[in-house]
């Protein structure tokens, strides 16, 4: 499995608009096992996104889907920036298949 944990910053007062776009486009992405959008309780403009994919190729391919490209274009005016993104290798958890040892 392939995972990403990232923190993005919405333009002041636009966090809900960004989260609405994210929620609208994360329904059925091929290879996506989990996509969690969370607010930061101490930072009104921060959004945390935790993703789990079957593999890195599935994530990369999703970025080329027309609906994802449209969502990026729709959200871009409301995003102030990305603070960081960390790649992970999930090994399992509630709702996820157990990763093979390797």
C-alpha positions in Angstrom: 0.0 0.0 0.0 1.0 3.6 -0.5 0.0 6.5 1.8 0.2 10.2 2.0 -0.4 12.6 4.8 -0.5 16.2 3.9 -1.4 19.6 5.3 -2.8 22.3 3.1 -3.7 25.9 3.9 -6.9 27.4 2.6 -7.1 31.1 1.9 -8.5 32.9 5.0 -12.1 32.0 5.5 -12.2 29.5 2.6 -11.5 26.2 4.4 -15.1 25.0 4.0 -15.0 25.7 0.3 -11.9 23.7 -0.2 -13.2 20.8 1.9 -16.5 20.8 -0.1 -14.5 20.3 -3.3 -12.5 17.6 -1.7 -15.6 15.8 -0.5 -17.3 16.0 -3.9 -14.4 14.3 -5.7 -13.3 11.6 -3.4 -16.1 9.1 -4.0 -14.8 6.3 -6.2 -11.2 6.8 -7.2 -9.7 3.6 -8.6 -7.1 2.3 -6.2 -8.1 4.6 -3.3 -8.7 2.6 -0.1 -9.1 5.6 2.2 -9.3 9.4 1.9 -9.8 11.3 5.1 -10.2 15.0 5.2 -9.8 16.7 8.7 -9.8 20.1 10.1 -7.1 21.3 12.4 -8.8 22.3 15.7 -6.2 25.1 16.4 -5.7 26.5 12.9 -8.9 27.7 11.2 -7.3 27.7 7.7 -5.5 24.3 7.9 -6.8 21.0 6.3 -5.2 17.6 6.9 -5.6 14.9 4.2 -4.7 11.3 4.9 -4.8 9.0 1.9 -4.2 5.2 1.4 -3.9 3.8 -2.1 -3.3 0.3 -3.3 0.0 1.6 -4.8 1.8 4.7 -5.8 0.8 4.2 -9.5 -2.9 4.4 -8.6 -2.4 7.7 -6.8 -0.4 9.1 -9.7 -3.0 7.9 -12.2 -5.8 9.5 -10.2 -4.3 12.9 -10.7 -4.9 12.6 -14.5 -8.7 11.8 -14.1 -10.9 14.5 -15.6 -12.9 14.8 -12.4 -9.8 15.2 -10.3 -8.4 17.8 -12.8 -11.7 19.7 -12.6 -11.6 19.6 -8.8 -8.1 20.9 -8.7 -9.1 23.8 -11.0 -12.2 24.5 -8.9 -10.3 24.5 -5.5 -7.2 26.3 -6.7 -8.5 29.9 -6.0 -9.3 28.9 -2.4 -5.9 27.3 -1.6 -3.2 29.4 -0.1 -0.6 26.7 -0.2 0.7 23.3 0.9 2.7 23.1 4.1 4.0 19.6 3.7 3.3 16.1 2.4 4.7 12.9 3.8 4.7 9.5 2.0 4.0 6.5 4.2 3.7 2.7 3.7 0.5 1.6 5.5 0.5 -1.9 6.8 -3.1 -2.2 7.8 -5.7 -0.8 10.1 -9.5 -0.7 10.4 -11.0 -0.9 7.0 -7.7 -1.6 5.2 -6.3 -4.9 3.9 -3.3 -6.3 5.7 -0.1 -5.3 3.7 2.2 -8.1 2.7 5.5 -8.2 4.4 8.2 -6.7 2.4 
